[in-house]
Amino acid sequence: MVAEQEAKSIVLKQDPSLPQAKTIKLRDTIASRGQRVKVNGWVHRLRSQKGMTFIELRDGTGYLQCVLTGDLPKTWDAQNLTLETSLSIWGVIAPLPDGKTAPDNHELAADYFEVIGQAPGGDEAFSNRITKDTGADLKADLRHLVLRGEVASAVLKVRAGILRAFRKSYEDMGLLEVTPPCMVQTQVEGGSTLFTFDYYGEKVSTILCPLQQ
């Protein structure tokens, strides 16, 4: 670990002799192998060893392992990285050697990075807010954090794929999809959005969404 004062004294600068970086989404990393690119995302996983820092970056479209070497991991920002910190990283993507594993079997060798937004550490760190033992009630309150996990985000992607397939079928059949109000039998917030009516002998309430009012 580099001393605090020494770490703060290291100032990173982009090498002007390097090729201009192309900004890409992580879903496009395979097609961008061998090119200098700029990627943006959140720190999904993080580990340091032998003077190197390994970052698994996530941007909602995929994952990419990025490696900080040289002076990069010695900087104050690198030594104080936390999960869910947002970053921009520049470098070249190359296939991994045999025996190594990473998403899509490649990694980005970074030559420069910037911290866009530092995520909290300590008691407020992401890993302390959401754990495998966190109860369902708390997970519901922290849904915006839960959705950053691989399982919850995968469920949403499957759901989106199913809805996309249904809508494509509707379109191919010349049908029009409509979204009528929801019918419930319990009171909800916002009384001005409710009206009741008889539904086959049952009293139900209809919730109007803003687009239907």
N, C-alpha and C positions, 0 to 999 in steps of 0.2 A: 504494500500500500504506500503510495507516494504521500509525503507529508503535506499537510493542508496548504501551507504557504507556497511550497513548490508547485502543487497542483494548480493553485490559483494563478501562478505566474506563467503557466503554459497557455499561450494564445494561439488558437488554430487559424490558419488561413488557407483558402483554396489555392491549389497550384494552378497558375494561369496557363501552364504548358500542357495541361491535360485536356483531352477532347471535351467539347461542350456536352453536358449531361442532358439526356432526354428524360422528362418526367413521365413516369408510367404508374399504372395501377399494379398491384401485386398479382392480379390474375394474368398479367401479360409478361411475367418474368421469364418463362420458358422461351418465348419468342425474342427476348431481349438479351439472351446469353451472349457474352463476349463484348457487350457494349457498355459504355459508361452511362449510368442512369442515376436519376434522383427518385427516391421513393419516400413516401410520407405515411405515417401510421402511428400506432400505439405500441408500447413495449408489452408484449404478451408474455414472454418468458425472458429471464435474465440470469446469466451466470458469468463468473470471472475465473480465470485460471491461467497461470504461467504468463502473466503480462498481457493477456488477451481478454477481451470482453465479448461474449456471445449474446446477441440480442435476437430474439424471434419477434419480428415485427408483424403487426396485423393492421389491415386497413378496411376490413369489411368485405373485400373481394378475395382475400387469400392470406397466406402466411409466407414469410421469407426470413431465413436465417442471415443475419448480418454479423460480420466479425470486425471488431475494432482492434487494430494493432499499432505498434510504434508509439507515437505520442498521444494518439487518440484516447486510449484507456487511462492515460495518466492525468487527464484534465479533471478539473473540479466537477464539471458537469457529468463526465462519465463515471466518476467515483460516487456520485450521489444520485444516479439513476434509480428510479422506482418503477414498479409495475404500473402500467397505464399512462406513463409519461408519453406525450406526443413528440415525435421526432421527424426531422428530415435527414436522410442519409444519402450521401453520394458515393458511388463506387461502381465496380465491375462485377457482374454476375458470372460465375464459373461453375461447371459441374463438380460435384464432390468426388474425391478419389474413392476407389473401392474400399469397402469396410466402414465408411462414414455414412451417417444418415442425417437427413434434414428434409423439411418440406420440399417436394419436387426434386429432391436429390441435387440441389445446388445451393450456393450461398453467395452473398455479396461481400466482397472484400472492400471495406470502406476506406475512402481517402479523406473524407470530411463529414461532419455531422453538425446539426444544430438542434438544440432543445427548443421546441415551440411552446410547450406548456408542461411544467413540472407537476406530477401527481403527488398527492400527500404521502408522507411516510409515517413511521411510528404507529400510534394507535389508530390513526385514520387511514392507514395504508390499505390498498385494495385487498391484499391477502389476509388482513385482519378483519375486514368488514364482512367478507364472504368466505366461508370455509366449508369443508364437507359436512360439518356438524351443524351448520346454520339451519335454524328451524324454518318451516314453510311460511310462517307469519312474517318473519323478518325478511325472508327472501322476497315476499310480495311487496314489502315496503321499499326494498332496495332493488326493484326489478330492473332499473336502468343499469345496475352493476351486474346483475345475474346474466343479462342478455349479452354481456361481453365474454361469457364463458363459451367453450366449444359446444357443449351439449345443447344449451338453450338456443344459441345462434343456429345450430344445425337443424333444430326443430322448426325454426322460422323459415329456413331455406327450403326445407321439405314442404312446408305449408305453402310457401310462395310458388313452388313448382307445381303443386297440385292445383292451386287456383289458376295458375297460368294455363295449365292444360285444359281445365274446364272452360275458361274464357275463350281459348283458341277454338275449342269444339263448338261453343255457342256461335262464334263469329263465322266458322265454316258452314254452319247450318243456317245462317242468316237470322239468328235469333238475337233479341235485344235483352241484355241483362239489366234488371232494375233492382234497387235496394229499398224495399218498403220499410216503414217504421217497425220497430221491434214491439212485440206484445208480451207484457209481463203481468203477473198477479200480485206483485209486491210494490210498496212505495219506494220511490227513488228520489235522488236529489233533483231539485229544480222543478217545482210544481207547475211552473208555467209551460213546461214542455210536455205535459201529460193531458190526456183526455180519456175517459172510460167509455166502454160500449159493451153490448151483449154479444158474446161469441159462443154460439150454440149452447145457450143457457148458462154460460159462465161469464162473470164480470171480469173484464181484463182492462189493462191500461196500455196505451200506446205511447211510446217514447219517440219524439220527433228529433231527428238530428238537425244541426244548423242548416244543411243544404235543403232540408225538406220543409223548413218553416216558411 
